[in-house]
Amino acid sequence: MSLLYYLGVLTRMGRDPFGKLQFTIPNLVVRRLYVERMRDSFLSTFEHIKLRDEVSEIFYTTGELGPLCDFIEARLLRVFDNRDLRWSNELVVKTLFLVALFNDAAYIMDSETAIDRGYGDLSLIIRPDMRKYQLLDHLLEFKHLRWEELGAKNAEMRELSREELRQLPPVAEKLAQAEAKLAGYRETLERVYGEKLRLQTHAVACIGLERLVWANRDKECG
């Protein structure tokens, strides 16, 4: 961390409520290089990159999370093993979505976007010169749960459908928390951008770095 700060790859953005230093990527050029390097390490074949482009374009224009989450589950989450679960959190999930969705030609993309008195996990706001195209603005909020939090230590729980997982009380509670934040953020963004905003909000929960479920009030839940 100190080396990245010294080299200018990271810069200080203040402290969290516990007084710990927080860092961010300082500019769009460095951010793009950083994300592209991660993308290349995760998606090593032309087929993977082509599929990533296809599912991300569906998301950009429709807000449909199904194909995107299928792709992330199949191609990105599987790079982790049991040892990684110890360190898994919302940041890991957000990073995977950033890798899958990164498109700074069409969007102003930001992580931990300052919105009123909160911070949105990941925002994709259409660039002014791209609003003539069939794109949507997006704001995503992420939650992470371990299988143990569901009272599950067996393979049967892992085979549940997304709808069945979403109905489990711990998952439903996490999604509700994310949706409450998103509702507040929506009000602020609508005041800032006005009628030109075409915002879709997405609450996403990742379970055990294996399964993704989501809620989107603009569309049917996943």
C-alpha positions as a printed NumPy array, in Angstrom:
array([[  0.   ,   0.   ,   0.   ],
       [  2.756,   2.464,   0.931],
       [  4.603,   1.74 ,  -2.329],
       [  1.463,   2.351,  -4.402],
       [  0.951,   5.633,  -2.542],
       [  4.601,   6.634,  -3.099],
       [  4.374,   5.878,  -6.822],
       [  1.156,   7.89 ,  -7.165],
       [ -1.037,   4.924,  -8.033],
       [ -3.103,   5.646,  -4.902],
       [ -3.879,   8.923,  -3.163],
       [ -5.355,   9.723,   0.233],
       [ -9.067,  10.517,   0.374],
       [ -9.408,  11.   ,   4.132],
       [-10.274,   8.731,   7.03 ],
       [-13.184,   6.418,   7.75 ],
       [-15.397,   6.713,  10.882],
       [-12.815,   4.658,  12.793],
       [ -9.93 ,   6.931,  11.853],
       [ -8.351,   4.544,   9.362],
       [ -6.783,   6.075,   6.275],
       [ -8.728,   5.651,   3.04 ],
       [ -7.134,   5.639,  -0.396],
       [ -8.469,   6.032,  -3.909],
       [ -7.167,   5.837,  -7.478],
       [ -6.221,   9.47 ,  -8.227],
       [ -7.188,   9.947, -11.87 ],
       [ -9.05 ,   8.342, -14.735],
       [ -5.938,   7.328, -16.675],
       [ -4.471,   5.374, -13.767],
       [ -7.907,   3.942, -12.958],
       [ -8.357,   2.722, -16.503],
       [ -4.925,   1.06 , -16.55 ],
       [ -5.629,  -0.539, -13.173],
       [ -9.005,  -1.943, -14.209],
       [ -7.751,  -3.1  , -17.593],
       [ -4.875,  -4.947, -15.937],
       [ -7.311,  -6.757, -13.641],
       [ -9.626,  -7.509, -16.546],
       [ -6.784,  -9.032, -18.552],
       [ -5.819, -11.237, -15.613],
       [ -9.405, -12.472, -15.121],
       [-10.455, -12.761, -18.788],
       [ -7.647, -14.447, -20.643],
       [ -9.37 , -15.572, -23.857],
       [-11.107, -13.827, -26.731],
       [-14.305, -15.76 , -25.998],
       [-14.381, -14.489, -22.418],
       [-13.815, -10.89 , -23.503],
       [-16.476, -11.15 , -26.228],
       [-18.998, -12.566, -23.761],
       [-18.135,  -9.856, -21.25 ],
       [-18.844,  -7.212, -23.911],
       [-22.168,  -8.827, -24.801],
       [-23.534,  -9.089, -21.255],
       [-22.313,  -5.64 , -20.255],
       [-24.011,  -4.061, -23.279],
       [-27.272,  -5.752, -22.307],
       [-26.895,  -4.252, -18.846],
       [-26.001,  -0.773, -20.126],
       [-29.109,  -0.531, -22.306],
       [-31.748,  -2.501, -20.368],
       [-30.601,  -2.752, -16.745],
       [-31.008,  -6.533, -16.944],
       [-28.675,  -8.159, -14.424],
       [-29.325, -11.816, -15.255],
       [-26.79 , -12.318, -18.075],
       [-24.192, -10.188, -16.286],
       [-24.511, -12.115, -13.019],
       [-24.416, -15.439, -14.871],
       [-21.156, -14.316, -16.453],
       [-19.62 , -13.114, -13.182],
       [-20.583, -16.332, -11.404],
       [-19.177, -18.522, -14.175],
       [-16.053, -16.576, -15.161],
       [-14.985, -14.332, -12.287],
       [-16.152, -15.774,  -8.976],
       [-14.637, -19.135,  -9.845],
       [-11.107, -17.736,  -9.669],
       [-11.465, -17.721,  -5.873],
       [-10.971, -20.722,  -3.63 ],
       [-11.84 , -21.497,  -0.006],
       [ -8.809, -19.618,   1.31 ],
       [-10.109, -16.394,  -0.244],
       [-13.374, -16.588,   1.701],
       [-11.605, -15.381,   4.822],
       [-10.958, -12.004,   3.2  ],
       [-14.115, -11.686,   1.122],
       [-16.251,  -8.564,   1.494],
       [-18.249,  -6.019,  -0.497],
       [-15.051,  -4.549,  -1.959],
       [-14.24 ,  -7.829,  -3.697],
       [-17.722,  -7.985,  -5.218],
       [-17.594,  -4.357,  -6.319],
       [-14.216,  -4.889,  -7.96 ],
       [-15.548,  -7.799, -10.019],
       [-18.497,  -5.739, -11.244],
       [-16.164,  -2.849, -12.054],
       [-13.981,  -5.175, -14.121],
       [-17.014,  -6.558, -15.951],
       [-18.708,  -3.203, -16.577],
       [-15.839,  -0.763, -17.072],
       [-16.542,   1.542, -20.019],
       [-15.136,   5.037, -19.644],
       [-15.985,   5.894, -23.255],
       [-19.728,   5.847, -22.546],
       [-19.86 ,   6.424, -18.789],
       [-18.422,   8.508, -16.015],
       [-17.66 ,   5.591, -13.738],
       [-17.049,   6.111, -10.06 ],
       [-16.553,   3.937,  -7.005],
       [-17.661,   5.165,  -3.586],
       [-19.433,   8.08 ,  -5.222],
       [-20.162,  10.872,  -2.746],
       [-23.954,  11.326,  -2.819],
       [-25.304,  13.762,  -0.269],
       [-23.989,  12.339,   3.038],
       [-23.472,   8.807,   1.766],
       [-21.295,   6.948,  -0.704],
       [-22.724,   4.869,  -3.535],
       [-20.765,   1.685,  -4.184],
       [-20.557,   1.928,  -7.974],
       [-22.091,   4.474, -10.33 ],
       [-22.26 ,   4.609, -14.119],
       [-23.455,   8.037, -15.243],
       [-23.776,   8.557, -18.992],
       [-21.308,  11.052, -20.43 ],
       [-23.051,  14.195, -21.776],
       [-22.056,  13.466, -25.386],
       [-23.372,   9.889, -25.109],
       [-26.915,  10.68 , -23.914],
       [-28.167,  10.587, -27.486],
       [-27.66 ,   6.821, -27.455],
       [-29.817,   4.083, -25.925],
       [-27.976,   3.906, -22.62 ],
       [-29.171,   3.988, -19.017],
       [-27.584,   5.485, -15.921],
       [-26.847,   2.925, -13.212],
       [-26.174,   2.912,  -9.487],
       [-25.231,  -0.324,  -7.723],
       [-25.052,  -1.144,  -4.02 ],
       [-23.367,  -4.358,  -2.892],
       [-23.741,  -6.657,   0.096],
       [-21.799,  -9.78 ,   1.016],
       [-22.832, -12.777,   3.1  ],
       [-21.09 , -15.984,   4.1  ],
       [-22.904, -19.295,   3.817],
       [-22.63 , -19.647,   7.587],
       [-24.784, -16.533,   8.004],
       [-27.59 , -18.447,   6.293],
       [-27.211, -21.352,   8.673],
       [-25.92 , -23.395,   5.768],
       [-22.913, -25.669,   5.667],
       [-24.137, -28.213,   3.155],
       [-24.2  , -28.463,  -0.603],
       [-28.008, -28.431,  -0.785],
       [-28.205, -24.736,   0.124],
       [-25.797, -23.915,  -2.691],
       [-28.158, -25.524,  -5.19 ],
       [-31.108, -23.271,  -4.369],
       [-32.423, -21.07 ,  -7.156],
       [-31.771, -17.355,  -7.051],
       [-35.38 , -16.711,  -6.115],
       [-35.15 , -19.194,  -3.227],
       [-31.922, -17.616,  -2.015],
       [-33.417, -14.14 ,  -2.253],
       [-36.295, -15.173,   0.013],
       [-33.994, -16.302,   2.826],
       [-34.317, -13.795,   5.709],
       [-30.594, -12.86 ,   5.946],
       [-30.417, -12.265,   2.192],
       [-33.701, -10.354,   2.083],
       [-32.508,  -8.165,   4.956],
       [-29.239,  -7.301,   3.202],
       [-31.04 ,  -6.472,  -0.026],
       [-33.546,  -4.313,   1.848],
       [-30.685,  -2.38 ,   3.457],
       [-29.118,  -1.785,   0.058],
       [-32.442,  -0.729,  -1.473],
       [-33.03 ,   1.779,   1.32 ],
       [-29.677,   3.406,   0.577],
       [-30.377,   3.423,  -3.146],
       [-33.745,   5.129,  -2.649],
       [-32.042,   8.002,  -0.853],
       [-29.298,   8.248,  -3.448],
       [-31.896,   8.313,  -6.24 ],
       [-33.572,  11.383,  -4.766],
       [-30.262,  13.232,  -4.655],
       [-29.222,  12.279,  -8.187],
       [-32.614,  13.237,  -9.595],
       [-32.228,  16.68 ,  -8.043],
       [-28.759,  17.044,  -9.546],
       [-29.403,  15.702, -13.057],
       [-33.093,  16.417, -13.481],
       [-35.121,  14.921, -16.307],
       [-32.099,  13.836, -18.331],
       [-31.306,  11.154, -15.745],
       [-32.325,   7.629, -16.81 ],
       [-31.423,   5.914, -13.578],
       [-31.638,   2.222, -12.786],
       [-30.739,   1.176,  -9.236],
       [-29.494,  -2.298,  -8.373],
       [-29.101,  -3.949,  -4.966],
       [-26.782,  -6.955,  -5.301],
       [-25.896,  -9.575,  -2.683],
       [-23.043, -12.041,  -3.104],
       [-23.139, -15.237,  -1.047],
       [-19.883, -16.989,  -0.248],
       [-18.164, -15.682,  -3.398],
       [-20.303, -18.21 ,  -5.28 ],
       [-23.83 , -16.92 ,  -5.887],
       [-25.326, -13.568,  -6.816],
       [-28.867, -12.379,  -6.16 ],
       [-30.299,  -8.934,  -6.644],
       [-33.263,  -6.637,  -6.344],
       [-34.164,  -3.904,  -8.813],
       [-37.383,  -1.991,  -8.268],
       [-37.214,  -0.78 , -11.859],
       [-37.402,  -4.393, -13.044],
       [-38.22 ,  -7.85 , -11.759],
       [-35.906,  -9.133,  -9.048],
       [-33.296, -11.767,  -9.801]])
